[in-house]
Amino acid sequence: MILVHGGAGDVPTASRDAHEAGCLEAVRAGGAALAEGCSAVEAACTAIEVLEDLPQYNAGKGCALNVDGRISLDVAIMDGVTMEAGGLACLGAFEHPIRIAQKLLSEKEVLLVGSPAEEWARHHGFSMVPEARLITDAVRKIWREVVENGGSGNFAGGTVGAVCRDAEGNMAAGTSTGGTMGKPAGRVGDSPLVGAGTYADETCAISATGEGESFIRACFAGQVAEALRDGMDPHGALYSQLERVRERYQGVGGAILLTPGGPPIALRTTETMSWAWWSPEGEGSGI
């Protein structure tokens, strides 16, 4: 089974069909990878790669821009079997940052940041592209509204993520984002941080989306996993931690969750969060 999200927030009504359709496209690609016998990690990366290519989301093409109008991407992938994790933050214009994170899985380091991360990516065969290839007219318009006119930085495009359970029962989780619109240069959200926005082990796979600083303070994904290990039911564990983020840390958002044998779970404390799932028995989606 594979489950993806296209970001928590308040997606305009006119864009909701495109957000839901993109999630379905992603899970079908990830599902095809699973049907071919690929690992949970590979299927999750395949699905996220699709989402990074779609400009209605906030990852890769169509990503949010920092206060200087520059691209700064955060991404992570985690293998629930080996406990290997790879994360990159403040990464420049790479089309598919999830594949760079996947390459980092086999390294000792878990998180690389900024220009050294870009250098590492180039050394391992990844090429940067002109920023103009990833910046859309719609994003530039929103950036001006936020930075020049003081508008809200709650970018409705949305962080993307995937959680996956393969034929062997192994799980993986990944998350990719352009972060908050108009964010300070150097700002890092929860997405690339293991135990905050991304986590996988033998009990679960989690990808979060929302107000990153609140999810970081809450150690969100790690707390969900701990609740599951303590015997809480998956729906209750995810719901209680999202409410904890809202009540104690004044942050809203959403998350997706898979367990070894359970159904896909997608919950939010925002107006919308696009999501979709695929399994050999069927598929579903919502927002």
Phi, psi and omega in degrees: 000145174225141182225132179233161170231156179244021174103138176268142179167222178224079182291130178304145183307319183294340183260354189293323178298319180294323179293316179293318180297321179297321178296320177296319177300319182293314182290330177293322176293316177295322177296321177298321177296317177297318181297334178275000178094012180290160179286166176300321179299311182295319180295318178297317179294322178299315180296316181294324177302319176299314181295325177295336180275347186262123188287352178284351180252175182250063178199128184066233180296129181086013183289158176294161180242152178281184185299334180271003182077021182253159178277136178212101189260144174239141184202152174203153171221143179224135178265116184287348179271305183275344187066015173287145179217146176225126180225147175225143181224153181054044182268139180285203192282085170248137185292324184228076181300334180299328180288331175291317177299320178299320179295329182286344184307322185278358182270161176295319182289144179260325187225127173240146189225141168069211185299324175297327176294319178296318179297318178299317180298314179298320179297333181258022168098007180260141183246137172285155178241162174302138182304328181300336180291334183256344183267120180267163178298322181297318179293318179299322179295316179294320179301315179298320180296321182285308188280319185268332184244004176074025179288176181290139176273005179283088186284119187287351181300315169095131165306150176242155179199164179214144170233144190215146174231118185270184185296338178273356183087004179282148185237157178210157178219143177215153181215141181217139185202157169264359177081197183278135178298130180075017182295155176297148174301133181093353180292136177239131178266198184278338189305316183273003186260117178298129180092350177253287180259348183217135177194144173210140171209202182284348182261336187191168169224132189224137169227129184250164179207142179144211182281100193303318182300321179292320179292327176294310181301326182278353187048049198306299187297321178296324178291324175297313180299319179296320178297321177294318178295333178278000174101003178289146178291149187303315180298315180295321180296315181291315180298315184294324180284327174295321177292324177297318177299319182289315187281319184269328186244006175054041179232144177245162180170208180199177180198159173241151188214134168236146175239174185302327183227003187267176180282169175290140180233127178227118182230155181212158170243016178250176180296319182221159164200112179288145181203161174201154177225157176221143169212169178301339182270349182160192180207165178200166181202168178186179177206000000 
